[in-house]
């Protein structure tokens, strides 16, 4: 159950219960004016009834009680210690009241009975007998305010009003939390400018929490932006020294003999790796700047996969490996072609790098339906040692390597899969890795596809289709 409903229902139930009990107790503790009048005259009525009985007998008592009913609209019966003094049928609750088994209307429990309410008075007559006069009151009003004067309309208004108040209160308490949740989701999705916003005029603990969240988000945005600028600056500053180093390397080759070739080749290899690292850092910095820097045009993913697989197959021959591509469907998408190619290529190259010699890396591309949208599924599987389960998500982090020694031996720096993850996410897709039961690693890339009609129409309008440069 949502927090809003829990707060609303609990507050409403507590408030409504409090109001209903307060009204019922007030009504029960306050006798009506009708009961008060009869109760005030009851001792005198008892004395008159006893005097009438003692002087005129049952006949006079019957006439007196009939006159009392006609004037007061109240039934009455006189008892002594032996029972009723008139021989006529009487309701059982009248007799129970005389013997004390039925609660009278001047008590708390007696007033809660809306249909049968009685009063009684007792006295010791001059003749030594114990007399009890029991009166049966008429039922309370039932049309508008309910039985026994219980204000049903008032109860309804109280419950409704308390519900409205609790609804507003629950909304006030949960609205900052909802804004925090939305801002957190945007922040987690990479939208570093997301803020929860102001919480209104009241400065309470929730408003302070929202303000602290915005301060934290602003600080995170500054740190990430500073890191991105640092990567760009470092990459830019390293380009020039490396370019000069390459020129010096070629001059050294011309001025030295064959005995220095091994050292110069090593310098050339390390320089190439440094250039590759700088290129990867530049790509990471560009991806972290957001989707606004992407150049989106129609892309045929099946063609990109086929081209990447063909190039990787040629390079894998050095390790006696093969790369086979299985294209099942057309995959029209929209995005940055170079970036999408790099994302797919990094996964395929990583698979050929760690797959056992003499094995085949399989690349499968197909169209799948997920909910109401079509996706391109690109699955790359190898026959390598796999990845520890606890590292399946970490391998997509920048500079993360499972084994530093293995990373150095294969030439990896831990940026290829990080670039893949960033590029795929910026295109609205996802990438996930899993170990195969028979051994090896499987990496699945999912990218949103366009409908076939839209993809063909945009492809016809692209520069390649129209012959424009």
C-alpha positions in Angstrom: 0.0 0.0 0.0 1.3 3.5 -0.9 2.5 5.7 1.9 -0.2 8.3 1.0 -3.0 5.7 1.6 -1.4 4.5 4.8 -1.2 8.0 6.2 -4.6 9.0 5.0 -6.5 5.9 6.2 -4.8 5.7 9.6 -5.3 9.5 10.2 -8.9 9.3 9.0 -9.7 6.2 11.1 -8.2 7.7 14.2 -9.9 11.1 13.7 -13.3 9.7 12.8 -13.2 7.2 15.7 -12.3 10.0 18.1 -15.1 12.3 16.8 -17.8 9.6 16.8 -16.9 8.4 20.3 -16.8 12.0 21.5 -20.3 12.8 20.1 -21.8 9.5 21.4 -20.4 10.0 24.8 -21.6 13.6 24.9 -25.1 12.6 23.8 -25.2 9.7 26.2 -24.0 11.7 29.2 -26.4 14.6 28.5 -30.1 13.6 29.0 -32.7 15.1 26.8 -35.0 17.8 28.1 -37.9 15.3 27.9 -36.1 12.9 30.2 -35.1 15.7 32.6 -38.6 16.9 33.0 -40.1 13.5 33.7 -37.2 12.6 36.0 -37.7 15.8 38.0 -41.4 15.1 38.5 -41.0 11.4 39.2 -40.7 11.5 43.0 -43.9 13.6 43.2 -45.7 11.3 40.8 -44.7 8.3 42.9 -46.1 10.0 46.1 -49.3 10.9 44.3 -49.7 7.3 42.9 -49.0 5.7 46.3 -51.5 8.1 48.0 -54.1 7.4 45.4 -53.7 3.6 45.8 -53.8 3.8 49.6 -57.0 5.9 49.6 -58.9 4.5 46.5 -57.4 1.1 45.8 -56.5 -0.3 42.4 -59.5 1.4 40.7 -58.4 4.9 41.6 -54.8 4.0 40.8 -55.8 2.8 37.3 -57.6 6.1 36.7 -54.7 8.1 37.9 -52.1 6.3 35.7 -54.5 6.6 32.7 -54.8 10.4 33.3 -51.0 10.5 33.8 -50.5 8.8 30.4 -53.0 11.1 28.6 -51.3 14.2 30.0 -47.6 13.1 29.8 -47.7 10.5 27.1 -45.9 8.2 29.4 -46.8 4.7 30.5 -46.4 4.1 34.2 -46.8 1.1 36.6 -46.7 1.0 40.4 -45.1 -1.9 42.2 -44.6 -3.0 45.7 -42.4 -5.8 47.1 -44.9 -8.4 45.9 -45.2 -7.2 42.3 -47.5 -4.9 40.2 -50.5 -3.4 42.0 -52.7 -3.6 38.9 -53.7 -6.8 37.3 -53.0 -6.2 33.7 -50.4 -7.4 31.2 -47.1 -5.5 31.4 -44.1 -5.6 29.2 -41.2 -7.7 30.6 -38.8 -4.7 30.6 -41.1 -2.9 33.0 -40.9 -5.7 35.4 -37.1 -6.0 34.9 -36.7 -2.3 35.7 -38.7 -2.7 38.9 -36.4 -5.5 40.0 -33.2 -3.7 38.9 -32.4 -6.0 35.9 -33.0 -3.3 33.2 -30.9 -0.1 33.0 -32.9 3.1 33.3 -32.5 6.2 31.2 -30.7 8.1 33.9 -27.7 5.8 33.6 -25.0 5.8 30.9 -25.8 2.4 29.5 -29.5 3.0 29.6 -29.3 6.1 27.4 -27.6 4.0 24.6 -30.8 2.0 24.2 -32.7 3.9 21.5 -36.0 1.9 21.7 -36.7 0.9 25.4 -36.0 3.6 28.0 -37.4 3.6 31.5 -37.2 5.6 34.7 -38.1 4.5 38.2 -38.5 6.0 41.6 -38.6 4.2 45.0 -40.0 5.1 48.3 -41.1 3.6 51.6 -44.8 4.2 52.3 -46.4 5.1 55.5 -47.9 1.6 55.7 -44.5 0.1 55.6 -44.5 -1.2 52.1 -41.7 -0.5 49.5 -43.2 1.1 46.4 -41.5 1.4 43.0 -42.9 3.5 40.2 -41.6 2.6 36.7 -42.3 4.8 33.7 -41.7 3.8 30.1 -40.6 6.7 28.0 -41.6 7.2 24.4 -38.8 6.3 21.8 -36.6 9.2 20.6 -36.8 10.9 17.3 -35.8 8.7 14.3 -36.4 10.9 11.2 -33.5 13.4 11.2 -31.3 13.0 14.2 -31.7 9.2 14.7 -32.9 7.2 17.6 -32.6 8.6 21.1 -31.5 11.9 19.7 -28.2 10.5 18.4 -27.1 13.1 15.7 -26.5 10.9 12.7 -26.2 13.9 10.4 -23.7 15.4 12.8 -21.7 12.1 12.8 -21.8 12.0 9.0 -20.5 15.6 8.7 -17.8 14.9 11.3 -16.6 11.8 9.5 -16.6 13.6 6.1 -14.9 16.7 7.4 -12.2 14.6 9.2 -11.7 12.7 5.9 -11.1 15.9 4.0 -8.7 17.2 6.6 -6.8 14.0 6.7 -6.7 13.8 2.9 -5.1 17.3 2.7 -2.7 16.4 5.5 -1.6 13.2 3.9 -1.1 15.0 0.6 1.0 17.6 2.3 3.2 15.1 4.0 3.8 12.9 1.0 4.1 15.4 -1.8 7.8 16.3 -0.9 8.5 12.6 -0.8 7.1 12.1 -4.3 9.1 15.0 -5.6 12.2 13.5 -4.0 11.5 10.1 -5.6 11.1 11.7 -9.1 14.2 13.7 -8.7 16.2 10.7 -7.5 15.0 8.7 -10.5 16.2 11.4 -12.8 19.5 11.7 -11.0 20.0 8.0 -11.2 19.3 8.1 -15.0 22.1 10.6 -15.5 20.1 13.8 -15.5 22.4 15.6 -13.1 20.4 18.9 -13.3 17.4 17.2 -11.6 16.1 19.0 -8.5 13.2 18.4 -6.1 12.3 22.1 -5.9 10.8 24.2 -3.2 8.4 22.7 -0.7 6.2 25.7 0.0 5.9 28.2 2.8 6.2 25.9 5.8 9.8 25.1 6.8 9.6 21.7 8.5 11.8 18.6 8.5 10.6 17.5 5.1 11.4 20.8 3.5 14.9 20.7 5.0 15.3 17.2 3.6 14.3 18.4 0.1 16.7 21.3 0.4 19.5 19.0 1.5 18.8 16.7 -1.4 19.0 19.6 -3.9 22.3 20.7 -2.3 23.7 17.2 -2.6 22.5 17.0 -6.3 24.1 20.3 -7.1 27.4 19.2 -5.5 27.3 15.9 -7.5 26.7 17.8 -10.7 29.7 20.1 -10.0 31.9 17.1 -9.2 30.9 15.1 -12.3 31.3 18.2 -14.5 34.7 18.9 -13.0 35.7 15.3 -13.6 34.5 15.4 -17.2 36.4 18.6 -17.8 39.5 17.1 -16.2 39.4 14.1 -18.5 38.9 16.3 -21.5 41.8 18.6 -20.5 44.1 15.7 -19.8 43.3 14.0 -23.1 43.8 17.2 -25.0 47.1 18.0 -23.2 48.5 14.6 -23.8 47.8 14.6 -27.5 50.5 17.1 -28.4 53.4 15.3 -26.4 52.4 12.0 -28.0 52.3 13.5 -31.5 55.8 14.8 -30.9 56.9 11.5 -29.4 55.7 9.7 -32.6 57.8 12.2 -34.7 60.8 11.7 -32.6 60.3 7.9 -32.8 60.4 8.0 -36.6 63.5 10.1 -36.6 65.1 7.7 -34.2 64.3 4.8 -36.5 66.1 6.7 -39.3 69.2 7.5 -37.3 69.8 4.2 -35.5 70.7 0.8 -36.7 68.9 -2.6 -36.5 70.1 -3.2 -33.0 67.7 -0.5 -31.7 64.7 -1.9 -33.5 63.4 -3.9 -30.6 63.5 -1.0 -28.2 61.9 1.3 -30.8 59.1 -1.2 -31.5 58.4 -1.3 -27.7 58.2 2.4 -27.6 55.9 2.4 -30.6 53.6 -0.2 -29.0 53.4 1.7 -25.7 52.7 4.9 -27.6 49.9 3.3 -29.5 48.4 2.0 -26.3 48.7 5.5 -24.8 46.9 6.9 -27.9 44.2 4.3 -27.5 43.8 5.2 -23.8 43.5 8.9 -24.6 40.9 8.1 -27.2 38.9 6.1 -24.8 39.1 8.8 -22.1 37.9 11.4 -24.7 35.0 9.1 -25.6 34.1 8.5 -21.9 34.1 12.3 -21.3 31.9 12.9 -24.3 29.4 10.3 -23.2 29.3 11.6 -19.6 28.3 15.0 -21.0 24.9 13.6 -21.9 22.8 12.7 -24.8 22.8 16.3 -26.1 26.1 15.7 -27.8 24.9 12.7 -29.8 24.5 12.9 -33.6 21.4 10.9 -34.3 20.7 9.6 -37.8 19.1 6.4 -39.1 21.3 3.4 -38.5 21.0 -0.2 -39.7 22.2 -2.2 -36.7 22.3 -5.5 -38.7 24.8 -3.9 -41.1 26.9 -2.6 -38.2 26.9 -6.0 -36.5 27.9 -7.8 -39.7 30.7 -5.3 -40.4 32.1 -5.5 -36.8 31.9 -9.3 -36.9 33.8 -9.4 -40.2 36.6 -7.2 -38.9 36.8 -9.1 -35.6 37.0 -12.4 -37.5 40.0 -11.2 -39.5 41.8 -10.1 -36.3 40.9 -13.2 -34.4 42.7 -15.5 -36.8 46.0 -14.6 -35.0 44.7 -16.6 -32.1 43.2 -19.3 -34.2 39.7 -18.1 -33.3 36.6 -17.4 -35.4 33.8 -14.8 -35.2 30.4 -15.8 -36.6 27.5 -13.5 -37.0 23.9 -14.6 -37.3 21.5 -11.9 -38.5 17.9 -12.9 -38.1 16.0 -9.6 -38.7 16.4 -6.1 -40.0 17.2 -3.7 -37.1 16.4 -0.1 -38.1 17.4 2.3 -35.3 18.4 5.9 -34.8 21.6 7.1 -33.2 25.3 7.9 -33.6 26.7 5.3 -36.0 30.3 5.6 -34.8 29.3 5.4 -31.2 27.0 2.4 -31.8 29.7 0.6 -33.7 32.2 1.3 -30.9 29.8 -0.1 -28.4 29.3 -3.3 -30.3 32.9 -3.6 -31.3 34.2 -3.3 -27.7 32.0 -6.3 -26.7 33.1 -8.4 -29.6 36.8 -7.6 -29.2 36.5 -8.3 -25.5 35.0 -11.7 -26.4 37.7 -12.6 -28.9 40.4 -11.4 -26.4 39.4 -13.8 -23.7 37.9 -16.7 -25.6 40.0 -19.9 -25.7 42.1 -20.5 -28.7 40.5 -22.5 -31.4 37.0 -21.5 -30.4 34.3 -19.5 -32.0 32.7 -16.2 -30.8 29.1 -16.1 -31.8 27.2 -12.8 -32.5 23.5 -13.1 -32.9 21.2 -10.1 -33.8 17.4 -10.3 -33.8 14.3 -8.2 -33.3 12.4 -8.8 -30.1 9.2 -7.3 -28.7 9.1 -6.0 -25.2 5.9 -4.5 -23.9 4.7 -2.1 -26.6 8.1 -1.4 -28.2 10.4 -3.3 -30.5 14.0 -3.8 -29.5 17.2 -5.0 -31.2 18.8 -7.8 -29.3 22.5 -8.3 -30.0 24.0 -11.3 -28.0 27.7 -12.0 -28.0 28.9 -15.3 -26.5 32.4 -16.6 -26.1 34.1 -19.7 -24.7 36.3 -18.0 -22.2 36.7 -18.4 -18.4 33.7 -16.2 -17.7 33.4 -13.6 -14.9 32.8 -14.1 -11.2 29.2 -13.5 -10.3 30.0 -10.6 -8.0 31.8 -8.8 -10.9 29.1 -9.2 -13.6 27.9 -5.6 -13.0 31.2 -4.1 -12.1 32.9 -4.9 -15.5 30.9 -2.0 -17.0 32.6 0.5 -14.7 35.5 2.6 -16.0 39.0 1.1 -15.3 37.5 -2.0 -13.6 39.5 -5.1 -14.2 39.0 -8.5 -12.6 42.7 -9.4 -12.7 45.3 -6.6 -13.2 47.8 -9.1 -14.5 45.4 -10.5 -17.1 44.5 -6.9 -18.0 48.1 -6.1 -18.7 48.7 -9.2 -20.7 45.7 -8.6 -23.0 46.4 -4.8 -23.3 43.0 -3.8 -21.7 42.6 -0.8 -19.4 39.0 -1.4 -18.4 37.4 1.3 -20.6 35.9 -0.7 -23.5 32.9 -2.2 -21.7 32.4 1.1 -19.8 32.1 2.9 -23.2 29.6 0.3 -24.3 27.5 0.8 -21.2 27.5 4.6 -21.5 26.8 4.5 -25.3 23.9 2.0 -25.0 22.3 3.9 -22.2 22.5 7.2 -24.0 20.6 5.5 -26.9 17.9 4.4 -24.5 19.0 0.8 -24.3 20.6 -1.6 -21.8 23.5 -4.0 -21.6 23.8 -7.0 -19.2 26.4 -9.8 -18.8 25.8 -13.3 -17.6 27.8 -16.5 -17.3 26.9 -19.4 -19.5 26.2 -22.8 -17.9 28.7 -24.5 -20.2 31.3 -21.9 -19.6 32.0 -18.5 -21.1 30.4 -15.1 -21.0 27.2 -13.8 -22.7 26.7 -10.1 -23.2 23.3 -8.9 -24.3 22.8 -5.4 -25.8 19.2 -4.1 -26.2 18.5 -1.0 -28.3 15.2 0.5 -29.1 14.1 0.1 -32.8 12.0 2.2 -35.1 9.1 0.9 -37.0 9.9 -0.5 -40.4 8.0 2.2 -42.2 9.6 5.0 -40.3 13.0 3.5 -40.7 12.7 3.1 -44.4 11.4 6.6 -44.9 14.2 8.2 -43.0 16.8 6.0 -44.7 15.6 7.2 -48.1 16.1 10.8 -46.9 19.6 10.2 -45.5 22.6 11.7 -47.4 23.8 8.2 -48.4 20.4 7.5 -50.1 20.1 10.8 -51.8 23.7 11.0 -53.0 24.4 14.2 -50.9 27.6 14.7 -49.1 
